[in-house]
């Protein structure tokens, strides 16, 4: 019964061997010249303008989290739309409650100024 897994084992060994040999060969025969331009972080062919380790404003993270929350919540609309007829009026009312809660949340963060980028 284990004879059926021999081809899988051979492929796994071949894949690991290929990966390891590529890493070893590039470190052995690859070019080793180091200079300032080569060691600079690459940003689309343009010299970097700012330090890549600079800090972001907290507003950036707040807006990113809000985007993720509302994006994930919007994903729930697609399965509901697919089975809309099967759910009937109960499904419609539940989704309207869900959308109302999202609307109240959006109105709250809008009023608090969390979406202002200043």
C-alpha positions in Angstrom: 0.0 0.0 0.0 2.9 2.4 0.7 4.1 1.7 -2.9 1.4 4.2 -4.1 3.2 7.0 -2.3 6.6 6.5 -3.8 6.0 8.9 -6.7 4.9 11.6 -4.3 7.9 11.1 -2.2 10.2 11.2 -5.3 8.6 14.5 -6.4 8.9 16.0 -2.9 12.6 15.1 -2.8 13.1 16.4 -6.3 11.4 19.7 -5.4 13.3 20.2 -2.2 16.6 19.2 -4.0 15.9 21.7 -6.7 15.2 24.6 -4.3 18.2 23.8 -2.1 20.5 23.5 -5.1 19.4 26.8 -6.6 20.1 28.6 -3.3 23.5 27.0 -2.9 24.5 27.6 -6.6 23.5 31.2 -6.6 25.5 31.9 -3.5 28.5 30.1 -4.9 28.7 31.3 -8.5 26.6 34.5 -8.3 28.2 38.0 -8.6 29.3 39.4 -5.3 29.9 43.1 -6.1 28.4 45.4 -3.6 28.0 49.1 -4.2 25.8 51.9 -2.8 23.3 52.0 -5.6 22.8 48.2 -5.5 22.3 48.2 -1.7 19.6 51.0 -1.9 15.9 49.9 -1.6 14.4 49.8 -5.1 11.3 51.9 -5.6 10.2 51.7 -9.2 13.5 52.8 -10.6 13.4 56.2 -8.8 15.8 57.1 -6.0 13.9 56.9 -2.6 12.6 60.3 -1.5 11.9 59.5 2.1 13.2 57.1 4.7 11.4 53.8 4.4 11.4 53.4 8.2 9.5 56.6 8.8 6.4 56.4 10.9 2.8 56.7 9.6 0.2 58.8 11.2 -2.3 57.0 13.4 -5.1 58.2 11.1 -3.6 56.0 8.4 -4.1 52.9 10.5 -7.6 54.0 11.6 -8.8 54.5 8.1 -7.2 51.2 7.1 -9.0 49.3 9.8 -12.3 51.0 8.9 -11.8 50.0 5.3 -11.2 46.4 6.3 -14.3 46.4 8.5 -16.6 47.8 5.9 -15.1 45.8 3.1 -15.6 42.5 5.0 -19.1 43.5 5.9 -19.9 44.3 2.3 -18.7 40.8 1.4 -21.7 39.4 3.4 -24.1 41.0 0.9 -23.0 38.7 -2.0 -24.1 35.4 -0.5 -27.4 37.0 0.7 -28.0 38.2 -2.9 -27.5 34.7 -4.2 -30.1 33.1 -1.9 -32.4 36.1 -1.7 -35.5 34.4 -3.1 -35.0 31.4 -0.8 -34.8 33.5 2.3 -38.0 35.4 1.6 -39.1 38.3 3.7 -37.2 37.1 6.8 -33.9 37.3 5.0 -34.8 40.7 3.6 -35.6 42.1 7.0 -32.5 40.7 8.5 -30.3 42.1 5.8 -31.9 45.5 6.2 -31.2 45.4 9.9 -27.6 44.5 9.1 -27.3 47.4 6.6 -28.9 49.8 9.1 -26.3 48.8 11.7 -23.6 49.4 9.1 -25.1 52.8 8.3 -25.3 53.8 11.9 -21.6 52.8 12.3 -20.6 54.8 9.2 -22.6 57.8 10.4 -20.9 57.6 13.8 -17.3 57.5 12.5 -18.2 60.2 10.0 -19.5 62.5 12.8 -16.4 61.7 14.9 -14.2 62.8 12.1 -12.4 59.5 11.7 -12.5 59.8 7.9 -10.9 63.2 7.8 -7.4 63.1 6.5 -5.7 66.1 8.0 
